[in-house]
Amino acid sequence: MSGPASRCPDCVSPLDDAELVVVAEAGDPDAQCDLALMFLAQGLAESVLPWLEAAARQYHVEAMD
């Protein structure tokens, strides 16, 4: 599997897609923000907001921007 950075130049996570989802679901705000950015880059707008909101609730600066 390739990492999200291959489809999302703004993502910083070195995790592959499946790992990123697991870590985001576990509550990691960096992974949540990267997952949102990956969905945005793939045109899956309906999946972006919940992940950005989850990261923002944990004061993730990029998610709040």
Summary of the structure (lengths in Angstrom):
residues: 65
radius of gyration: 10.3
end to end distance: 29.7
largest distance: 29.9
contacts: 192
relative contact order: 0.19
helix: 63%
strand: 0%
